[in-house]
Amino acid sequence: MARSNGSVIHGPPQQQNHSCRDGKHIMVGGEFCVNLRGLDHYSEHGYKGKLSGDPMGGYDSPSTQSSDCSIHFNQSTQWVTIPYSFNRGIVHRGDLPH
């Protein structure tokens, strides 16, 4: 994060998440979630749900988990769920809640 002279906070242009293991340790479960509404999502829910009172910011885990580690997109909430997977790298815009 960086603050300009006008007290405006600027987030990083991108974020990265890497799931790397040495092959001996198996990664079991877990997921990376990001909301595509960006700053509008923060305006509604606040950071970690402080405005809406919902610490999950409207996120609901997909009712079904795919066995092939594919991405799930919830059209109505704009949440994207990406299961953790061996050697998976995720890059997204820095202003997206995750």
C-alpha distances in whole Angstrom, upper triangle without the diagonal:
4,7,10,14,14,12,10,7,6,5,6,10,11,11,15,17,20,23,25,28,31,34,36,33,33,30,32,30,26,24,21,20,18,19,19,19,16,15,18,18,16,18,21,20,17,15,17,20,20,21,24,25,24,22,22,21,25,24,28,29,31,35,35,34,35,36,35,31,31,28,29,28,28,29,30,26,24,23,23,25,25,27,26,28,29,27,25,22,20,17,16,13,10,10,13,14,15
4,7,10,11,10,8,6,5,7,8,11,13,14,18,20,23,27,29,32,34,37,39,37,37,34,35,34,30,28,25,24,22,22,22,21,18,16,20,21,18,19,23,22,19,17,20,23,22,23,26,27,27,25,26,24,27,28,31,32,34,38,39,37,38,40,38,35,34,31,32,31,31,32,32,29,27,26,26,28,28,30,29,32,32,30,28,25,23,20,18,16,12,13,16,17,19
4,7,8,6,6,4,6,9,11,14,17,18,21,24,27,30,32,35,38,41,42,40,40,37,38,37,33,31,27,26,24,24,24,22,19,17,20,21,18,19,23,22,19,18,21,23,22,23,26,27,28,26,27,25,28,29,33,34,36,40,41,40,41,43,41,38,37,34,34,33,33,33,33,30,28,28,29,30,31,33,32,35,36,34,32,28,26,23,21,18,15,15,18,19,21
4,5,6,5,7,8,11,13,15,18,20,23,26,29,33,35,38,41,43,45,43,43,40,41,40,36,34,30,29,26,26,25,24,20,18,21,23,20,21,24,25,21,21,24,26,25,25,28,30,30,29,30,28,31,32,35,37,39,42,44,42,43,45,44,40,39,36,36,34,35,35,35,32,30,30,31,33,33,36,35,37,38,36,34,30,28,25,23,20,17,16,20,21,24
4,6,7,10,11,15,17,19,22,24,27,30,33,37,38,42,44,47,49,47,47,44,45,43,40,37,34,32,30,29,28,27,23,21,24,26,23,23,26,27,24,23,27,28,27,27,30,32,33,32,33,31,34,35,38,40,42,46,47,46,47,49,47,44,43,40,40,38,38,38,38,35,33,33,34,36,37,40,39,41,42,40,38,34,32,29,27,23,21,20,23,25,27
4,5,9,11,15,17,19,22,24,28,31,34,37,39,43,46,48,50,48,47,44,45,43,39,37,33,32,29,28,27,25,22,19,21,23,21,20,24,25,22,22,25,26,25,24,28,30,31,30,31,29,32,33,37,39,41,44,46,45,46,48,47,43,42,39,39,37,37,36,35,33,31,32,33,35,36,39,39,41,43,41,38,35,32,29,26,23,20,19,22,24,26
4,6,10,13,16,18,21,22,26,28,32,35,37,40,43,46,47,45,45,42,42,40,36,34,31,29,26,25,25,23,20,17,20,21,18,18,22,22,19,18,22,23,22,22,25,27,28,27,28,26,29,30,34,36,38,42,44,43,44,46,45,41,40,37,37,35,35,35,34,31,30,30,31,33,34,37,36,39,40,39,36,33,30,27,25,22,19,17,21,21,24
4,6,10,13,15,18,19,23,26,29,32,35,38,41,43,45,43,43,39,40,38,34,32,28,26,23,22,22,20,17,14,17,18,16,15,19,20,17,16,20,21,20,20,23,25,26,25,26,23,26,28,32,33,35,39,41,40,41,43,42,38,37,34,34,31,31,31,31,28,26,27,28,30,31,34,34,36,38,36,33,30,27,24,22,18,15,14,17,18,21
4,7,10,12,15,16,20,22,26,29,31,34,37,40,42,39,39,36,36,34,31,28,25,23,20,20,20,18,15,12,16,17,14,15,18,18,15,14,17,19,19,19,22,24,24,23,23,21,24,25,29,30,33,36,38,37,38,40,39,35,34,31,31,29,29,29,29,26,24,24,25,27,28,31,30,33,34,33,30,27,24,21,19,16,12,11,14,15,18
4,7,9,11,13,17,20,23,26,29,32,35,37,40,37,37,34,35,33,29,26,23,21,19,18,18,17,13,12,15,16,14,15,19,19,16,15,18,20,20,21,23,25,25,23,23,21,24,25,28,29,31,35,36,35,36,38,36,33,32,28,29,27,27,28,28,25,23,23,23,25,26,28,28,31,32,30,27,24,21,18,16,12,9,9,12,14,16
4,6,8,10,13,16,20,23,25,29,32,34,36,34,33,30,31,29,25,23,19,18,15,15,15,15,11,11,14,15,13,15,18,18,15,13,16,18,19,20,22,24,23,21,21,19,22,22,25,26,28,32,33,31,32,34,33,29,28,25,26,24,25,25,26,23,20,20,20,22,22,25,24,27,28,26,24,20,17,15,12,9,6,6,10,11,13
4,5,7,10,14,17,20,23,26,29,31,33,31,31,28,30,28,24,22,18,18,15,16,16,16,13,13,17,17,16,18,21,20,18,16,18,21,22,23,25,26,25,23,22,21,24,23,26,26,28,32,33,31,31,33,31,27,27,24,25,24,25,26,27,24,21,20,20,21,21,23,23,25,26,23,21,17,15,12,10,8,5,7,10,12,13
4,7,10,14,17,21,23,26,29,31,34,32,32,29,30,28,25,22,18,18,15,16,15,16,12,13,17,17,17,19,22,22,20,18,20,23,24,25,26,28,26,25,24,22,24,23,26,27,28,32,32,30,30,32,30,27,25,23,24,22,24,24,26,23,20,20,19,21,20,23,23,24,25,23,20,17,14,10,9,6,5,7,10,13,14
4,7,10,13,17,19,23,26,28,30,29,28,25,26,25,22,19,15,15,13,14,13,15,12,14,17,17,17,20,22,21,20,18,19,22,24,25,26,27,25,23,22,21,23,21,24,24,25,29,29,27,27,28,26,23,22,19,21,20,22,23,24,22,18,18,16,18,17,20,19,21,22,19,17,13,10,7,6,4,4,8,9,12,12
4,7,10,14,16,20,23,25,27,25,25,21,23,21,18,16,12,12,11,13,13,16,13,15,18,17,17,20,22,20,19,17,17,20,22,24,25,26,24,21,20,19,21,19,22,22,23,27,27,25,25,26,24,21,20,18,19,19,21,22,24,21,18,16,15,16,15,17,16,18,19,17,14,11,8,6,5,6,5,9,9,10,10
4,7,10,13,16,19,21,24,22,21,18,20,19,16,14,11,12,12,15,15,18,16,18,21,20,20,23,24,23,22,19,19,22,25,26,27,27,25,22,21,21,22,20,22,21,22,26,26,23,23,24,22,18,18,16,18,19,21,23,25,22,19,17,15,15,13,15,13,15,15,13,11,7,6,4,7,9,9,12,12,13,11
4,7,10,13,16,18,20,18,18,15,16,15,13,11,8,11,11,15,16,19,17,20,23,21,21,24,25,23,22,20,19,22,25,27,27,27,24,21,19,20,22,19,21,19,20,24,23,20,20,21,19,16,16,15,17,18,21,23,25,22,19,17,14,13,11,12,10,11,12,10,8,6,5,7,9,12,12,14,13,13,11
4,6,10,13,14,17,15,15,12,15,15,13,12,10,13,15,18,19,23,21,24,26,24,24,28,29,27,26,23,22,25,28,30,30,30,27,24,22,23,25,22,23,21,22,25,24,20,20,20,18,15,16,15,18,20,23,25,27,25,22,19,16,15,12,12,9,9,9,7,6,4,6,9,12,15,15,18,17,17,14
4,7,10,11,14,12,11,9,11,12,11,10,10,14,16,20,21,24,23,26,28,26,26,30,30,28,28,25,23,26,29,31,31,31,28,25,22,24,25,22,22,20,21,23,22,18,18,17,16,13,15,15,18,20,23,26,28,25,23,20,17,15,11,10,7,6,6,5,5,6,9,12,15,18,18,21,19,19,16
4,7,9,11,10,10,9,13,14,14,14,14,18,20,23,25,28,27,29,32,30,30,33,34,32,31,28,27,30,32,35,35,34,31,28,26,28,29,26,26,23,24,26,25,21,20,19,18,15,17,18,21,24,26,29,32,29,27,24,21,18,15,13,10,8,6,5,7,8,11,14,18,21,21,24,23,23,19
4,6,7,7,8,8,12,14,14,16,16,20,22,26,28,31,30,33,35,32,33,36,37,34,34,30,29,32,34,37,37,36,33,30,28,30,31,28,28,25,25,28,26,22,21,19,18,16,19,20,23,26,29,32,34,32,30,26,23,21,17,15,11,10,7,7,10,12,15,18,21,25,25,28,26,25,22
4,6,7,9,10,14,17,18,19,20,24,26,30,32,35,34,36,39,36,36,40,40,38,37,34,32,36,38,41,40,40,37,33,31,34,35,31,31,28,29,31,29,25,24,22,21,19,22,24,27,30,32,35,38,35,33,30,27,24,21,18,15,13,9,9,13,15,18,21,25,28,28,31,29,29,26
4,6,7,9,13,16,17,19,20,24,27,30,32,35,35,37,40,37,37,41,41,39,38,35,34,36,39,42,41,40,37,34,32,34,35,31,31,27,28,29,27,23,22,19,18,17,21,23,26,29,32,35,37,35,33,30,27,24,20,18,14,12,8,10,13,16,19,22,26,29,30,32,31,30,27
4,6,10,13,16,18,20,22,26,29,32,34,38,37,39,41,39,39,43,43,40,40,37,34,37,40,43,42,41,38,35,33,35,36,32,32,28,29,30,28,24,24,21,20,20,23,25,28,31,34,37,39,37,35,32,29,26,22,19,16,14,11,13,16,19,22,25,28,32,32,35,33,32,28
4,6,9,13,15,17,19,23,26,30,32,35,34,37,39,36,36,40,39,37,36,33,31,34,36,39,39,37,34,31,29,32,33,29,28,25,26,27,25,22,21,19,19,18,21,23,25,29,31,34,36,34,33,29,26,23,20,17,14,12,10,12,15,18,20,24,26,30,30,32,30,29,25
4,6,10,12,15,17,21,24,28,30,33,32,35,37,34,34,38,38,35,35,32,30,32,35,38,37,36,32,29,27,30,30,27,26,22,23,24,22,18,18,15,16,14,18,20,22,26,28,31,33,31,30,27,24,20,17,14,11,10,8,11,13,17,19,22,25,29,29,31,29,28,24
4,7,8,11,13,17,20,24,26,29,29,32,33,30,31,34,34,31,31,28,26,29,32,34,33,32,29,26,23,26,27,23,22,19,19,21,19,16,16,14,14,12,16,17,19,22,25,28,30,28,26,23,20,17,14,11,8,7,7,10,11,14,16,20,22,25,26,28,25,24,20
4,7,10,13,16,20,23,26,29,29,31,33,29,30,34,33,30,31,28,25,27,30,33,32,30,27,24,22,25,25,21,20,16,17,18,16,13,14,12,13,11,15,16,18,21,23,27,28,26,25,22,19,16,14,10,8,8,10,13,14,16,18,21,23,26,27,28,25,24,20
4,7,10,13,17,20,23,26,26,28,29,26,27,31,29,27,27,25,22,24,27,30,28,27,23,21,18,21,21,17,16,13,13,15,13,10,11,11,12,10,13,14,15,18,19,23,25,23,22,18,16,12,11,7,7,8,11,14,13,16,16,20,21,24,25,26,23,21,17
4,7,10,14,17,20,22,22,25,26,23,23,27,26,23,24,21,19,21,24,26,25,24,20,18,15,18,18,15,14,11,12,14,14,11,13,13,14,11,13,13,13,16,18,21,22,20,19,15,14,10,9,6,6,9,12,14,13,14,14,17,18,21,21,22,19,17,14
4,6,10,13,16,19,19,22,23,20,21,24,23,21,22,20,17,19,23,24,23,23,19,17,14,16,16,12,12,9,11,13,13,10,12,13,13,10,11,10,10,13,14,18,19,17,16,12,10,6,5,4,5,9,12,14,11,12,11,14,15,18,18,19,16,14,11
4,7,10,13,16,16,18,20,17,18,21,21,19,19,17,15,17,21,23,22,22,18,16,13,14,15,12,13,11,12,16,15,13,14,16,15,11,12,10,11,12,14,17,18,16,14,10,8,6,5,6,7,10,13,14,11,11,9,11,11,14,14,15,12,11,8
4,7,10,13,13,15,16,13,15,18,18,16,16,15,13,15,18,20,19,19,16,14,10,11,12,8,10,9,11,14,15,14,15,17,17,13,13,10,9,10,11,14,15,12,10,7,6,5,6,9,10,13,17,17,14,13,11,12,11,13,13,14,10,8,6
4,6,9,9,12,13,11,12,15,15,14,15,13,13,14,17,18,18,19,16,14,11,11,11,9,12,12,13,17,18,17,18,20,19,16,15,11,11,10,11,13,14,11,8,6,5,7,9,12,13,16,19,19,15,14,11,11,9,10,11,10,6,6,4
4,6,6,10,10,7,10,13,12,12,13,12,12,13,16,16,15,17,14,14,11,9,10,9,11,13,14,17,19,18,20,23,22,19,17,13,12,10,10,11,11,8,6,4,6,9,12,15,17,20,23,23,19,17,14,13,10,10,11,10,6,5,6
4,5,9,9,8,11,13,13,14,15,15,16,16,19,18,18,20,18,17,15,12,12,12,14,16,16,20,21,20,21,24,23,20,17,14,13,10,10,10,11,9,5,6,7,11,13,17,19,21,24,24,20,18,14,13,10,9,11,9,6,8,9
4,6,6,5,9,10,10,11,13,14,15,14,17,16,15,18,16,17,15,12,12,12,15,17,18,21,23,23,24,27,26,23,21,17,16,13,12,11,11,9,6,8,11,14,17,20,22,25,28,27,23,21,18,16,13,11,12,9,7,8,11
4,5,6,7,9,10,11,11,12,13,14,16,15,16,18,17,16,15,12,13,14,17,19,20,24,25,25,26,29,27,24,22,19,18,15,15,15,14,12,10,10,12,15,17,20,22,25,27,26,23,20,17,15,11,9,9,6,4,6,9
4,5,5,6,9,10,9,10,13,13,14,13,14,17,17,16,16,12,14,16,19,21,23,26,28,28,29,32,31,28,26,22,21,18,18,17,17,14,13,13,16,18,20,24,25,28,30,29,26,23,20,18,14,11,10,7,7,8,12
4,5,5,6,9,9,11,14,13,14,12,13,16,15,16,15,12,13,15,18,21,22,25,27,28,29,32,32,28,26,23,21,18,17,16,14,12,11,13,16,19,21,25,26,29,32,31,28,26,22,20,16,14,14,10,10,10,13
4,5,5,6,7,9,11,10,12,11,10,13,12,13,12,8,9,11,15,17,19,22,24,25,26,29,29,26,24,20,19,16,14,14,13,10,9,10,13,16,19,22,23,27,30,29,26,24,20,19,16,14,13,10,8,7,11
4,5,5,4,6,9,8,9,9,10,12,12,12,12,9,11,13,17,19,21,25,27,27,29,32,31,28,26,23,21,19,18,18,16,13,13,13,16,18,21,23,24,28,30,30,27,25,21,20,16,14,13,10,9,7,11
4,6,6,9,11,10,10,8,10,13,13,14,14,11,13,15,19,22,24,27,29,30,32,35,34,31,29,26,24,21,20,19,17,14,15,16,19,21,24,27,28,31,34,34,30,28,25,23,19,17,16,12,12,11,14
4,6,9,11,9,10,7,7,10,11,12,12,9,10,13,16,20,22,24,27,28,30,33,33,30,28,25,23,20,18,17,15,12,13,14,18,20,23,26,28,31,34,34,31,29,25,24,21,19,18,14,13,12,15
4,7,7,5,6,5,5,8,7,9,9,6,8,11,14,17,20,23,25,26,28,31,32,28,27,24,22,19,17,18,16,12,14,14,17,18,21,24,25,29,32,32,29,27,24,23,20,19,17,14,13,10,13
4,6,5,5,5,7,9,9,9,11,8,11,13,17,20,22,25,28,28,30,33,33,30,29,25,24,22,20,21,19,15,16,16,18,20,23,25,26,29,32,32,29,27,24,23,20,18,16,13,12,10,12
4,5,6,8,10,10,10,9,10,8,12,13,17,19,22,25,27,27,29,32,32,28,27,24,23,22,20,22,20,17,17,16,18,19,21,23,23,27,29,29,27,25,21,21,18,17,14,12,11,8,10
4,6,9,9,9,8,5,7,7,10,11,14,16,20,22,25,24,27,29,30,26,26,23,21,20,19,21,20,16,16,15,17,17,19,21,21,25,28,28,25,24,21,21,19,18,16,14,13,9,10
4,6,5,5,5,4,6,5,8,10,14,16,19,22,25,25,28,30,31,28,27,24,22,21,19,20,18,15,16,15,17,18,21,23,24,27,30,31,28,27,24,23,21,20,18,16,14,11,12
4,6,5,7,7,10,9,12,14,17,20,23,26,28,29,31,34,35,31,31,28,26,24,22,24,21,18,19,18,21,22,24,26,27,31,33,34,31,29,26,26,23,22,20,17,17,13,15
4,6,8,9,12,9,12,15,18,21,24,26,29,30,33,35,36,33,32,28,26,24,22,23,20,17,19,18,22,23,26,28,29,33,35,36,33,31,28,27,24,23,21,18,17,14,16
4,5,8,10,7,9,12,15,18,21,23,26,27,30,33,34,31,30,27,24,22,20,20,17,15,17,16,20,21,24,26,28,32,35,35,32,31,28,27,24,23,22,19,17,14,16
4,6,9,8,10,13,15,18,21,23,26,27,30,33,34,31,30,27,25,23,21,22,20,17,19,18,21,22,25,26,27,31,34,35,32,31,28,28,26,25,24,21,19,16,17
4,5,5,7,9,11,14,17,19,22,23,26,29,30,27,27,24,21,20,18,19,17,14,16,15,18,18,21,22,24,28,31,32,29,28,25,26,23,23,22,20,17,14,14
4,5,8,9,11,14,17,19,22,22,25,28,29,25,25,23,21,20,18,20,19,15,17,15,17,17,19,20,22,25,28,29,27,26,23,24,22,22,20,18,16,12,12
4,6,5,8,10,13,16,18,19,22,24,25,22,22,19,17,16,15,17,15,12,13,11,13,13,16,17,19,22,26,27,24,23,21,21,19,20,19,17,14,11,10
4,6,9,12,15,17,20,20,23,26,27,23,23,19,17,16,14,15,13,10,11,10,13,14,17,19,20,24,27,28,25,24,21,21,18,18,17,15,12,9,10
4,7,10,12,15,18,19,21,25,25,22,21,18,15,14,11,13,10,7,10,9,12,13,17,18,21,24,28,29,25,25,22,22,20,20,19,17,14,11,12
4,7,9,12,15,15,18,21,22,19,18,15,12,11,9,12,11,7,9,7,9,10,13,15,17,21,24,25,22,22,19,20,18,19,19,17,14,11,10
4,6,8,11,12,16,19,20,17,17,14,11,11,9,12,11,9,11,8,10,10,13,14,17,20,24,25,22,23,20,22,20,21,22,20,17,14,13
4,6,8,9,12,15,17,14,14,12,10,11,10,13,13,11,12,9,10,8,11,11,14,17,21,22,20,21,19,21,20,22,22,21,18,15,13
4,5,7,10,13,14,12,12,10,7,9,8,12,12,12,12,10,10,8,10,11,14,17,20,22,20,21,19,21,20,22,24,23,19,18,16
4,7,10,13,15,14,14,13,10,12,11,14,14,14,15,13,13,11,14,13,17,19,23,25,22,24,22,25,24,26,27,27,23,21,19
4,6,9,12,11,11,12,9,12,12,15,17,16,17,15,14,11,13,12,15,17,20,23,21,23,21,24,24,26,28,28,24,23,20
4,6,9,8,9,10,9,12,13,17,18,18,17,15,13,10,10,9,12,13,16,19,17,19,19,22,22,25,26,27,23,22,19
4,5,6,6,9,9,12,14,17,20,19,19,16,14,11,10,9,12,12,15,18,16,18,18,21,22,25,27,28,24,23,21
4,6,8,11,12,16,18,21,23,23,22,19,17,14,12,10,12,11,14,16,15,18,19,22,23,27,29,30,26,26,23
4,6,9,11,15,18,21,23,23,22,19,16,13,11,9,11,9,12,14,13,16,17,20,21,25,27,28,25,25,22
4,7,9,13,16,19,21,21,19,16,13,10,7,6,7,7,10,12,10,13,13,17,18,22,23,25,22,21,18
4,7,10,13,16,19,18,16,14,11,9,7,7,10,10,13,14,11,13,13,16,17,20,22,23,20,20,18
4,7,10,13,16,15,13,11,7,6,5,7,10,11,14,15,12,13,11,14,14,17,19,20,17,17,15
4,7,10,12,12,10,8,6,5,7,9,12,14,18,19,15,16,14,16,15,18,20,20,16,16,15
4,6,9,9,7,6,5,6,9,12,15,17,21,21,18,18,15,16,15,17,19,18,15,15,14
4,6,6,5,5,6,8,12,14,18,20,24,24,21,21,18,19,17,18,20,19,15,15,14
4,6,5,7,9,12,15,18,21,23,27,27,23,23,20,20,18,19,21,19,16,16,16
4,6,8,11,13,17,20,23,25,29,30,26,26,22,23,20,20,22,20,16,16,17
4,5,9,11,15,18,21,24,27,28,24,24,20,20,18,18,19,17,13,12,13
4,7,10,13,16,19,22,25,25,22,21,17,17,14,14,16,14,11,11,12
4,7,10,13,16,19,22,22,19,18,15,15,13,14,15,14,10,9,9
4,7,10,13,15,19,19,15,15,12,13,11,13,15,15,11,11,9
4,6,10,12,16,17,13,14,11,13,13,15,17,17,13,12,10
4,6,9,12,13,10,11,9,12,12,15,17,18,14,14,11
4,6,10,12,9,11,11,14,15,18,20,21,18,17,13
4,7,9,7,9,10,13,15,19,19,21,18,18,14
4,6,6,9,11,14,17,20,22,24,21,21,17
4,6,9,12,15,18,22,23,26,23,23,20
4,7,10,13,17,20,21,24,22,23,20
4,7,10,13,17,18,21,19,20,17
4,7,10,14,15,18,16,17,15
4,7,10,12,15,13,14,12
4,7,9,12,11,13,12
4,6,9,7,10,10
4,6,6,9,10
4,6,8,9
4,7,9
4,6
4
